[in-house]
Amino acid sequence: MYNPKSMRAEEFICHEEIEDVLAYAKEHREDRALIEEILKKAEEMKGISYREAAVLLDCPIPEINERINLLAKRIKQEFYGNRIVMFAPLYLSNYCVNGCVYCPYHAKNGHISRKKLTQEEIRNEVIALQDMGHKRLAIESGEDPVNNPIEYILESIDTIYNVHHKNGDIRRVNVNIAATTVENYKKLKDAGIGTYILFQETYHKDSYEKLHPTGPKHDYAYHTEAMDRAMEGGIDDVGLGVLFGLETYRYEMVGLLMHAEHLEAVHGVGPHTISVPRIRHADDIDPAAFDNSIDDDTFAKLVAVIRIAVPYTGMIVSTRESKATRKRVLELGISQISGGSRTSVGGYVEEEPEEDNSAQFDVIDNRTLDEVVAWLMELGYIPSFCTACYRAGRTGDRFMSLLKNRQIINCCHPNALMTLQEYLMDYAGEKSRALGGPLIQKELERITNPAVKQKAKENIEAIKSGQRDFRF
């Protein structure tokens, strides 16, 4: 049944094929000859198949696992350098008609505070985010055709893009909303969104249907085929993800990589991003009720193997993870993180009291954006607020072509430095400014193209004099 070019969910995510792959990986988990062959292929940095990735993930040999980590670090550096893209989620509404048993927004949760932001409240939230320094948002909303119709989402996107406060602008709005129609994806494209993000939650069909007993999200095929409809609707950049802990992590990783291979086979471009959230405590939700939670070592290995399998994709970790865990996975493949996040509706303007909880999940890393920025610079990373590729039309296959040929660094590195300079001028605390100035000067010298280096230096001086929004 397995067919990566099929448009039917149960054929491009084939349960029988996944079970066969998992049995194969278990059988060959200590087959050094095979593993050496896989690693040799992986070192070409063109990716490996889901079957090969499953063997690496299952391998228990310590020295092999160390090589996997080292290779993941090399690939991350080769494709993304030391840049870390910053973003924040913005929750618009937690009204939802679905019955997802792992999410506090489920329709039967009668004691969560239900909220939906007005356009004025959205404007105030955006100003609060701009005052932190954010330029990139991911908007989130429950699925409710009455309270959160597509018209509300489109109006909210328009509001966000039209808030100009001091030197603040949101330059890219990514969208994480429920699976919808080709026509609605066309509307989102016309609204100027960046990436359309939709977590599969689990690729195991039987588990999926049990975890989503009621509501439109119960339809496994409609949900799983959403990215194909999004691309048909003209959205070039899509983001995949599973919620680790709902099903076995081996099954989920194979399904995730199958989905990536399907997008490549059908559309010629894989996922722009892959997110790796783990289930966390939330109102009316106890993670202990799920039997598939994974420890930090397993989580880190998952990140490393996914980075090796799909070297071109951006990888995202949120404030669901602790400072220590985020540090660890940054080295192994993560290229985007959130900072200063609130997962409640309206939480940026005013933190809500504990008894009035509208948050989707508990935030583990509660540091401010500026604390995260300073921490990243201390670790040798460049916090990037860049949105240039999306705004310059470098999306979809155009972005992937540059990335796979390792040419995107000629744009991304100077753009990261220029947006960091903006941040230092407009939002940074004393510690971040002290760290940022020397870091920018050091990183400017790493630009190999003399013309690009000179122009970047000129633009940074212009930013210091008050100008904004330069990009390559």
N, C-alpha and C positions, 0 to 999 in steps of 0.2 A: 504493500500500500504506500510506502514512503515515496514521496515525490516532491523535491524542493521547489519545483516550478508550478506545482498545483496551487490553485487558489482556494482549496478547501482545507480548513484548519486541521482536520484529522489526517490529512495526507502530508502536509508540510511539517506538522508536529505529530509524528506517528508514534503512538504508545508502544507498539510492538518493536519498532526500531530502537526506541530508547531503552527498552528492557534488554534487547539484544546487545546494545552498546555497553550497558552496565555490567552484563555478564562477561562480555569480552574484556572490559577493563579489569574486572575482578580476577579473571583468569591470567591476565598479562601484567598485573600490577608490579611484579618483580622480574619481568622479562627484560634484562638489561640490554640485550641486543636491540629489541624493539624500541625501548626507551631512548637509547642512543640515537637511533634513526629518527625518532620524533624530535628530539632536541636539536639534531643537526638541521632538520627542516625548519624548526622554529627559529634558529639562529639567522636564517635568511630574512626574518622579520616581515614575512608576507602572510603570516597567519598559519594556523593548523586547523584540521577538521574537528568537529565535535567528538568524533571517535578517538582521535589522538589526544585531545584535551582530557577526555575521560580517563585515559590511561595515566596521564600525568597527575591528575587530581587524586587518583586512587593509590598512587605509588607511595609506599611507606618508608622507602630507603632514605635515611637522613642526608647523605651526601648528594643524592639526586635532588632532594627537595631544596637543598642549599643552592644548587645550580639553577633550579627553576626560579628561585627568588632573584638570583643575580641576573638571569636573563630578562626577567620581568622589569627589573630596574634599568637595564640597558635599553630595552625597547621603549620604556616610558621616557627616558632621557632623549633617545634618538628622535622620537616623534613629537614630544611635548616639551622637552627641555625641562627647565626648573620653574615654569610658569604654572600657577594655580588660579583658575578662573573662579571668581567670587559671585555668589548669587544669594537671593533670599526667596523663600516662599511667601505668597500673599494669599491667605484664605479669604475667599469672598463670601461663602455661605456653607453652612453645614446641614442644611435641609437635604434629606436623602430618602428615596423610596426603596432602596435596596435593603436586603437582610443580611449583609456580609457579617459573618459571626466573629471576625477578628477586628472589626472597626467600630468605634463608639458612635459613629454617625448612623448606624443601622436603624431602620425605621421604628423598631420596637423599643429602642432605648428611651424610656419616658422621663429620665431625670437629667439628661444632658440639656444644657441651655441652647436652644435653637436660635441662630442668628443669621441674618443676611444683610450685608452692607448696602447702604444707599450709595449713590454716586458721590455725594458729598463726603460720606464716611470713607469711601475709597480714596478720594482726593486727599483726605487727611492722613490716611495710612501711607499713601505714596510720599507725601511730604516728610513724614517721619522716617521712611526708608531712605529718601534722598538726603535727609539730614545726617544719616549714618554714613552715607557715601555710596550706596548701592546704585548700580546702573542697569542691572539685569534682574528680572523677577520671574518666578514661576508661579502662575496663578492656579489656585486649587479651588475646587467646588464639588459638593456632593451632587448626586444625580437626582434631579427633581424637575420634571418638565413644566410644573406649575410655578415653582419658586425660582428655579434657575434655568429658564429656557435659553436657547442659543442667543436670543436677542439681548438678554441680560449680560451674557458673557461678552458679546460684541460691544455693547455700550460700555462695559467696564474696561475693556481693552482701549477703547477710544479715550476714555477718561484718563487712564494711566499715561498714555502717550502725550496727553495734552497738559499735564501738570509740569510747569516750569517754575521752580522755586529756587531763588538765588542762583547758584551755579548748578543746580540739580536737574537732571533729566533721566528718565528711565528710557534707555536706548534699545532694549530688547525685552519683549514679553514672551516667555515660553508658556505653554498652556498644558495643564494636566487636568483634563475633564473626561467624562465618560465617553465610551465608544459612541460614535454618531454616524450620520449619513455622509455620502460623498458631497451632497449639496452643502451641508453644514461645514464640511472641511474646506470647501471652496470659499465659504464666507470667512472662515478663520484665516485662510491664506490672504484673502483680499484685505483683511483687517491688519495685516502686517505682522503676524506672529513670527516668532523665531522657530523653536522646536515644538512639535506636538509630542507630548509625553503620555504614555499610558502603561501602567504596570500590569503585567499579566496576572500578578499575584501567585498563581501556580499554573504550570503547564500540564499537570495531571488532571485529565478531564473529569474522572469520577470524583476526585477530591475537590476540584473546582466547583462542581455542581452541588456538592454537599456544603461547601463553605459559603455558597451564594444561593441559599434555598429559595429566596423570593426576590422579585424585582427584575427589571430588564437585564441586570448584570448576570442573571442566572444562565443566559444564553451563551454557552462557551464559544461556539463557532463565531457568532456575531462579534464578541469581544476580541477573540484571537485574530480575526481577519480585519480588525480596525485599521492597522497600519497600511494595508493594501488600499483600503478606501481613502485613507488620508493622502497617500501618494497619488492615487487617481484624482483626488481633489486638488492636486498641485502643491501639496506640502512636501518640500524636498527633504527636510530634516525631521526625523522621528527618533524618539527615545524609548528604549525598551527597559524592562526591569521586572524582577520577581520579588516577592516578600519572603525572604528566607526564614524558615521556621514553620511554614505551613505544610510543606512536603519535604521529602528527603533532599538534601542539598545536591547530591549527585544527579538525581533526576532533573532538578530544576536547571542546573548548569547546562546539561545536554539540551534540554528544551530551549533554553535561552540562545544557545549557539546555533541550534537548528533554525530558530526564527531569524537570526542574523544571516545565515546562509540562504534562507528563503528570500529575504529582501534583496540580497546580492543577485541571486539567480533570476528573479523576476524583474526587478527594477534597476539593476546595475549599480546599486548603492546600498550599503548596509546601514545599520543604525548610527545616527549621529552621536548618541550617548547610550550608555548602559548604566542603570542605577542598581545598587546592591543593598537595599534596606533590609534590616532584620526586624522581626516583630518585637514590639515594645509594649510595656504596660500602658493602658489608657483607660478612660472611664468605661466601666462595665466590661472590660476586657482583661483577662489574666493570661499572660503568655505561657504560664505553666499548663494551661489547658491544651496546648499544642505540644506534640511529642517530638518535634523535629528541630528544636532549637540547636544552634551550632555555637561552639566555643570560639574564642578569639583566634586561636591558631588555625582552625579550619577556615574561618572567615578570611584571614590573611591569605591563605593558600588559594581560596576561591578567587580573590582579587588578582593574584599573580597569574593564575592559569587563564583567566579571562583576558587579561592584558596580553598574554602570549598568543592566545587564539585569535583575537581581533585587535591587532596593534593600532589600527586606525581610529578606533572609537574613543570618544571621550568617556571617562568613567567618573561617576558621581557618588559621593558619600555625604550624608546629611548630618545634622546635629542629633540624630538618633544615637550616634556613636560617641564615645568618650574622647577626650583629648588624646589619651594614650593610644587608643585604637586608630584614631584618625592619623596620628603621626606615623604609625606603622604602615598603614595602607597607602599613604601618600608616596612612600618610597617604592611601593610595588605596582603602582599603576593608576592611582586616582589622579584626575586632572581638574576636577571641579569640586568645590565644597561650599556649603552654605555658612553664613556667619551672622550672629545676632538674631537668629531665627525665632519666630513665634508661630506656633501651630494652632493658635486660637483665632477665632474670627474677630478682627478688630484689636488684636493684641499689641500692635506696634504703638498705637496712640496711648493706650492705657492698659497695663497688665490687669487682667480681670481677677477678682477674688477667687480663692480656691473653690468656694461653694457654688460659683457661677461658671463652671467649667465648660468651655466649648472647644477645647483642644482636641486634635485628632490623636495625638500620642504624646508621651512624655519626652521632653528634650533632655538629653544627657549632657551635652556641651552647652552650657549656659553663658559662655563668654560673650562680650560685646564684639561687634565687628572689628573695632579698632584693636582689641586684645588679640583677636585671631590674626589680623593683618601683621601686627608686631611679632607674634609668635612665628608666623610663616617666614618672615624676613630673618628672624634669629636662626631658623633652620636652613637658611640659604635659598628659600623660594622667592619668586616674584609674585606677589598678589596682583592679579590682573583683573581689571574692570573693563576689558576690551569687548566690544560688540562689532568690530569692524567688518568681519567676513560677512555676517548677515546683512549689514547695511550696504556693503559693496557688491552684493550679489554672489558672493563666493559661498554658495550653499549646495547641498545635494552632491551630484557627481563632480561639480566644479571644485568644491571644497575637498572631497575625497581624493580627487586626482592629484591635487597639490599636496595633500597630506601623505598619500601613499608614495609619492615621489620625494617626500621629505623637503618640500620647498616652502611649506606654509610657515616655517620658522622665520623666513625672510620678512614676513608680514607680522606674525604674532609677537616676536620678541620685541621689536621697537614699539609696537602698539601697546604691549603690556607695560613697558617702561613709561610711555607717555600718559597712560591712564593712571598709573601709580603716582606719577608726578601731580596729576590733577587731585588725586585723593590726598596727597600730602599737603597740598596748598589749601584745600577747602575743608577737610574733615579730620585729619589725623591729630592724635594727641602727641605730646612731647616725645614719648618714647618712639613712636612710629616715625616721626619726622627725623629723629636722630639716626635711626637705622636706615631709613629710606634713601636719604640723600647719597650717602656713600655707596649703597647698593646700586642705585641707578647709574652712577658714574662708572662703577666697576663693570656693570653689565653692558653699558654702551660700548665699551672697548671690545666686547666679544662679538659685536656685529662685524661680519667679514666683508660685506659689501661697502666700499668707501662712500659711495653716494648715499646709500641708506643711512649709514652711520652719521654722516654730516647733516642730512636732513632731520634725522631724529634729534640730534643735538640742538639744531636750530628750533625745532618745534618745542622741545623741553624748555628752552630759554623763553620762548613766546608764552608758554603756559605760566612760567614764573612771573611774567609781566601782566598776566590777567586774561590771556586768550585761552580758549577751550576747544576741545573736540577735534583734534588732529588724528589722522589715521592713514595708514598705508593700505 
